[in-house]
Amino acid sequence: METDRDCYVVLELSEDDIFFDKKEKLLESMGFSPKERVCLKSSSDADCKSATVKTLLQIARVIQLDEVELYFAEDNGCSPVEHYSHKNELGALNSIISSIDTSISSCTNMEMNLLQDLRKTILGLITDFGNKNSVKTTVERKHSCDQEEHLLEWGESNGVQTRLQIAYVQGAGRGAIAKEDIKVGDIALEIPVSVIISDELVHESGMHHVLEKIDGVSSETMLLLWSMKEKHNCNSKFKIYFNTLPEQFNTGLSFGVDAIMNLDGTLLLEEVTQARQHLLAQYDELFPALCNDHPDVFPPELYTWEQFLWACELWYSRSMKIMFSDGRLRTCLIPIADFLNHSLCPHIMQYGKVDTATNSLQFCLSRPSGIGEECLLSYGNLSSSHLITFYGFLPQGDNPYDVIPLDIDAPEVDSTEDTSMSNRITHMVRGTWLSKNHGIFYYGLPSALLDHLRRSQSPLLLMKTLLQGNLENELELLEDIRLIFDDMMESFADVDHVNRENTSLDIKLAVYFTNLQRNIVSSVLTSCHSGIKTVKDALIKCMAEDIRG
């Protein structure tokens, strides 16, 4: 510490971050360094403290950016964004808490007071943000949860510690509900390794000696085949867990023909089709050969295509990637924890590593959960098409990962120019309602895409200035984008009206997704039309000024 009245919180962008260069550039454009020491002054008034918190958040948000958020980050010189996404904001706030705790571990008493006061402020922001973006939990009492209660009892008898209970939640199916108020940093659920279903169980089973001799069979495939048989094993340690699993998962992998027909022109159609083709090919490689060669290990009645698809949906929709104490990353089923539903504003964000001290998996809260509130997890940075295909649901709210990738060739430019942003990433769009800047040269569209297209059309006219050449180039650019998305809009299927009572879930999901993608395309077209009008007005004004000379 440099004085007896001030102390510092250090926020550092790791050099191991795969987007280090881009984040460093963004931080520097905001006036910060990759390792920023933010001063806390003991004499600060309320405005100064607010400015300090704002600075910390600006830096932490950039450090927490993922690939999609970084792509859409607007480098337009406007005031700093309110936040990039719910998950980014919670990650940023929690990273500040972590940095404060690091500083507290080696500070003086005077510094302790400053840091504790700041910590309290950040915790308040986390609570306020969670309250603002939380969804009311309505528990449906008409459903019996006897099997789920038996599972909790089984878990607790095997060392599980939980502050959650399982209940049916309106609009979400079964979910995990807080039995008491749980604070940031508290452990809501702790699962010992002995309860986790991992590939070690396959190694101990009677089928491993057969599967290990087959080239190219992954541990995930072995687990899938193990679970197909284990769910029928009355003596299985996990029998109570298997009893709680649904007979059907209703993911996109099992969509019916009518649902598929409603997906024409969408990304989801391609994703579902490719995934099903992959699974069919995988099944044909394994069966009926395994049943014919080893009927005692792989009874034919347990290894039908329907059972295989069920097991695939089980592992896709409920498994988690877990880092074990030996450093191995394994795909696992985690009884009880797999009742935690996904949210764009989750309570739990960090959970993928076994704690070496307790040999357990701990689910700690990144925002508080009140008694009776559904405790929610982040499954990852997943698009709605992925969530439907492999999980069978659409998230509530605007999903920032609902993007439409664009197949655009790299521009031919001078080799001395920095084209890393253009050449090394997939360009994309998302709903322009998520953008804060719809002004000229931005239009609510991603700057990376617009700059890429400008470079393609006219490498010498890259300045965002109101000159005739630039404006004429903008009109051409916007017209090109409009044509692309006009064609895309025409390719969508005419979806049926959804009757909530009589329509099957797969058709509902298909129609909802098609409408979602149509809305994204429509927003891009609206931005193009609005942008064209704005540019034309600016061009008329520019030409009039040139005439006046």
N, C-alpha and C positions, 0 to 999 in steps of 0.2 A: 504494500500500500504506500502511496506516495506522500500522503499527508495524514495527520491524525484526525482529520474531519471528513475525508472522502474515502470511498472504497469503489471497487470496480467489479462488474460482472463481465466475464469474457465469453463471447459467442464466437465459435470457430467453425468454419467450413472445412470438413475433413478433406485432405488431399486424395483420399481413397474414393471420394465421391465420383462416380462415373461421369457426372455432369459438372465437374469442378470448374472447367474453363468457362462454361456458359454462365454458371452461377457467379463466378468471380467477376465476370464482365458486367452482369446485372447489378451486383453489389457495388461495384466501382461507379456505375452510372448513377447510383443513388448516393454516392459519397462515402461508401464504407469499404473496409478492407476484408479479406477472407478471415482474418482474426481480429475482431473488433473488441476493444476494451471500453465498455460503457461506464462512465463515471456516475456514481451516486453521491450527491452532495447532502451533507447533514443539514445545511441551511436552506435547502430547497423549499420553495413555496409550492402550492398545489399545482400551479401551471407548469412549473419546472419538473415536478414529479410525473405529471401527465406526459410531458414531452419525452422524458426518459423511457417511460413504458412504451410510448409510440415508437421510439427508436429501436428498442429491444425487439418489438414485434416486427418491424420492417425487416430487420436482419434475420430474425428467426424464421419468418415466413419464406424468405428466399432460400435459406439453408434447407428447409423441409420440402421444397418443391420436388415433385416427381416429374417424369418425362412429359406427360400430357400438360400438367400445370405450367411447366417451364415453356413449352411450345406456345401456349396461349398467354403467357405473361406479356403485358402490354408495355413496351418501351417507348411510350409516347410523350414522356415529359410531363404528364399530368400528375396530379396529387397522388400519393401512394394509395394502392387499392385497400378497400376495407378488409377483405380477405380473399384468398384464392379459391378455397373450398373449405367446407366444414372440417374435413379431416386434416387439411393443412393447418388450419387455425388451431385446432386442438393439439396437433403435433408441435406447433411453434410455441404455444403457451406452456406445454409440458416440458419442452426442451429448456425454456427459460427457468422453470422450477428446478430442473436438474442442474443447471449452471449455478443457480443461487445456492443450492444445497452443497455444491462443490466449494463455493466460496465460503460458506458458513463453517465448513470443516476446518478452516485455517484462518480465522479472523479474530480481531479484538472485540471486546465487549461493545464499544461504540459502533463498530462496523456491524456487529451482530444485530443491533437494533435496526439499523438501516436495511439490512438484508431481510430480516424477519418482516419488516413493514412492507417491503417490496414483494416478498413471497405471499403475504396476505392479500395484497392488491391483485397479484396474478391469479391466485386461487379464486378471488371474487370474479375476475373476468371469465375464468373457466366456467364457474357456476352460472353466471349471467348468460354466457354463450350457449351453454347446454339447455338452460330454461327456455331461451328464445327459440331454439331449434328442435326441441324435443317434441315427440308425438305422444298424445295422451294414450295411456294403456287402458284398454277395456278387456277385462277377463271374462270369458264366456263360461259361466258356472254350469251350463247344461251338459257339458262334456265330462265324462269320468276320467280321472287321472290315476286310477288304481295302479296300472302297470308302471307309470312314471314314478309313482311314490315307492313302489317296490324297487325300482332301479336306484332311486336315491338311498333307500335303506341298504341295498346291496353295496352301493358305492361307499357309504359311510362305514360299513362293516369292513371294507377293504382299504380304509385309510383316506377316503375322500373327505375334504373339508369344504363345506359350502354355505354360503349365505344367500343362496338362491333356491327357489322351488320351481317346478315345472307346471305350467298351466296353459290352457288354450286362450290365445290372444286374438281378439277380433281383427280380422284382416290379415293375420299372419300365421295361423295354425298354432302349433305348440311353441312356447317360448320360455325363457328363464326370467322369473320375476324376483325382484329383491325382497327378501323377508324382513329387512331392516334398512335403515339409512346407511349407505356406504359412501365413504369419502374418497377423494382423489388419492391414489397411492395405496388404498386398502386392497387386500386380496379378496375378491368376490368368490373365487373358486380355486381349489388346489387339488390337482389330480396326481396321485403317485404313479411313477413309471410302471409299476406292477399292474395297473388297471388299463394302461394304454395298449391298443391292438396294433402291433408293428410286425415287421417281417421276421422277428425272432420266433413268433408263434408258428410260422410256416416251417422254419428250420427244425422245430421240435415235432412237426406233424409227420404223418405217414406218407405224405405226398412229395416231400422235398427231395427224396432220393430219385424220384421220377423226373421232376421238373428241372433239377440242376443239370441233367444230362441233355436238356433241349437248348440248342443255341438261340440266343436272342430273347429269352423269356426274362422280363424284368421282375424285380422284387414286387412292383405294384401289381403286375399280372398274377404273380404267385399268390399275393394276398387276396386278390379278387376271386381266384379259384378256391382258395381256402375258405373264404366267407360263404361261397355258394354251398359248400358242404357243411360248414360249421353251424349254420343257422338251423340245420335239421338235427344237430347233435343234442340229444336230451341231457347229456352229461357235461355239456360245455360249461366252462367257467363263465362264459358270456351269454348264457341262455337267456337270462333276464333282460340283458341289453337287446338281444335279437328280437325278443318278444315285443319290444317297444317300437320296432321299425315298421314302417308302413308296407302294405302289400304292393302298392304302386307309388312311384315317386313323382310322376307327372312332369318330368323335365322335358325340354325340347327334343331330347333323344327319342321320346316315345310319342311325339305328336302324331295325330291322325292325319288322314289325307285332306280333310276339310280345313284343318288348321294350316297345313302346308300350302294349300291353294291361296290362302289369305296373305301369304308372305312374298308373293311375286315382287321382284324389284328391290327387296330389302337385303341388308347384310345378314340378317338372321337366317334367311333361307339358305344362303351359301354355308353359313357356319353349321347349321343343323345337318345339312346334306353331307358335308365333308366328314363330320363327326360320325354319323351313322355308317357311312361307307367304310370308314376306318375300323369301326367296331365289328362290322360284318366280316371284313377281311381278316381281322384278328381272330374272330370266332372260327372261321373256316380253316384257319391255319392250325387250330388246336383240336377241333372236333369235326367229325367223330373219331379222329385218330386216337386221342387219349382214352376215350371210352372203349374203343375196340381193343387197344393194346393193354389197358390196365383197368378192366371193368370193376375190379375190387376196390381200387382207389378212386376211380371216377365213374360212379354209377350213372348210366345214361339218363335215368329219370331225373337226376339232380343237375344235369348239365345241358339242358335245352337252351335254345336261343333266348327264350323268354326269361329264364333264370339268369342267363349271362347278362342280358340287358339290365335286369334288376340289380345285379351286383355292380355293374358299371355305374349305374345311377347312384347307388349307395356310396361308392367311393368318390365319385365326382362331387356329389352334393354335400357329403358329410366329413370327408377326410381333411386333415390339416398337415402341413409340412412342419416337422418338428426337428430342431437341432438337439441331439442327445449329448450327454457328457463326453462321449468318445469322439465328438466332432463330426459324426455322421448326420446328414440330413435325411430324415425318413418320412415317408408318407404314412400317416397313422389315422386310425379311428379312435376318438377319445370319448368314451361313454360319458353322458351327462353334459359335457362341454359342447357336444354337437347339437344341443338344443338351443344354443345361443344363436339368435337370428342376426342377419346382416343389417347394417344401417350406414347411411352416408354421413351420419353424425354419431359415431359409436361411443359407447362408454369404455370399451376395451380395444386397444390398438396394438399393444405389444404383448405377445403371448407365445412366441414360437420357439422358446429355448428352455430346456430343462434346467432348473436351478440345481447346481451341483451340491449345495449345502444340504438341501432337503430331498434331493433326487425326485423332484416333483415338477409338474408344470403349473405355473401360477398365473392366474388371470387377474391382473391388477387394473384398477379403474383409472382412466385418463380424464374422466369427468364424473361428478357425483351422481349417484342413483338413489332416489328416494324410495322408501318402503312402498311396495305395490307397483313400482315402475318396472317395465320390461328392461332388462339389462342387455345391451346390444353390442355386437362384435363388428369389426371390420374384416370382411373376407379378403380384402385387397382392392387394388385399383382396377375394378372390373366394369366393363360396359354392360348395358342392359341386355345386349344380345348374348353375351357370355353367361350372364346370370340366368337368363331363360333357358339357354341350351343345356347348361350343366347343373343348375340349381332349381329351375322351375318357378321363378318369380321375378317380378319387376320391383325395384326399390321405390320407396316413396320419395318424392321430391325430384329436383333437377339433378340428374347424374352428370357430373362434369366429364365423365369418361365415355359418354355417348357421343362418339365422334364418327364422322364419315371420312375414311382415308381417301386420298386422291392419287391417282396414278399419273404423276406429272414428271416428264423427263427433266434431267438437270440442264441448266442453261449452259450455253457456250460463252464463256467469259475469259478475260485475260487471266493467265495463270498466276499473276501476282496478286489477284484479288482474293480476299478471304471468302470462300464459298462453303465453309464447313456447315453452316446452318442449312444451306440449300441441298448439298449433296449427301449428307449423312443422315437425314431424317426423312420420315414419311410425312408429307404434307397432309393436312386434314382440316376439316371444319367441324363446328358444333353449333348448337342453337345460338344465334347471335344475340338472343335476349340475355345471355350470360355476360356479354361484353359491356364495359362501362363507357367505351368511346366509339361513338357512331359519327364522329365528325369527318371532315374531308381528309383523305389519305388513309382513313382507318375503317370506317363504315361498319364497325362491329365485327369485322373479319380479322383473322390472325395476321399480325404484321409479318411473320416469317413467310407466310404464303404470298402475301401481296408483294413483298420485296423480291421474292423469288420470281414472280411473274413479271414484275417491272424489269428485272435484270434480263429476263428472257426476251422481252419485247424491245427494250432499248437500254443497253448497258450504260450509255452515257447520260441518261436522264434518270438519276436515282434520287435527286434532291426533292424533298417534300416542300416545294415552293410554288406559289401561284403564278407560274410562268406558262405561256401558251403551250409550249412543247410538252411540259409535264402534264398539264390538264388534258391535252389531247391523248396522251399516253394513258392517263387514268380512265378516260372514256372507253378506249379500246380494251383495256384490262377488265373493266367491269362488265362490258358486253360479252367478253369471252367467258367469264365466270357465270354470267346469266344463262348463256347457251348451254353450258355443262349441266346446270341444275334444272333448266327447263326440261332437258332430255331425261334427267333423273326423275323428275316429278311425273312425267308421262309414263314411266316404267312401272309405277306402283299399281298393285292390284286394287280393284274397287272392292273394298272390304265390306262385309255384311255388318248390319247394325247389331250391336251386342245386347242381347236380352239377359240381364243378370241372373234371372231365375232359371232359364231353360238352356242357356248356352254352356257347353262344356268348357273346362278350364283351359284346355289347350287352344281352343278357338278364341277365347277371351284374350289370352296372352298374345296370340298372333295378331289379333286386331289392334290391341293396345300398342304393340310394338310398331306395326305398320303406320299407325297414326302418329306415333312418336317420331319416326324417321321422316314422315311427310311434314311434320311440323318443323323439323330441323331444316329440311330443304326449303320449305316455304319461308322460313326466317332469313335464309341466305338470299333468296330471290327478292324479298322485301328490302333487304339491305342494299342489294344491287340497284334496284329501281330508285330507292331513295338517294343512293350515292350518285347515280347517273344524273338525277335532277340537280343535286348539289353542285356537282362538277360542271354541268352545263351553265348553271347560274354564275359560277365563278369564272368560267371561260368567257361568257358574254361580258362580264364586268372587266375582265382582263383585256379583252380586245377593244372595248370602248376606251379604256385608259390609254391603250397604245395609239388609238386614232387621235385622241386629244393631244398625244405626244408629250 
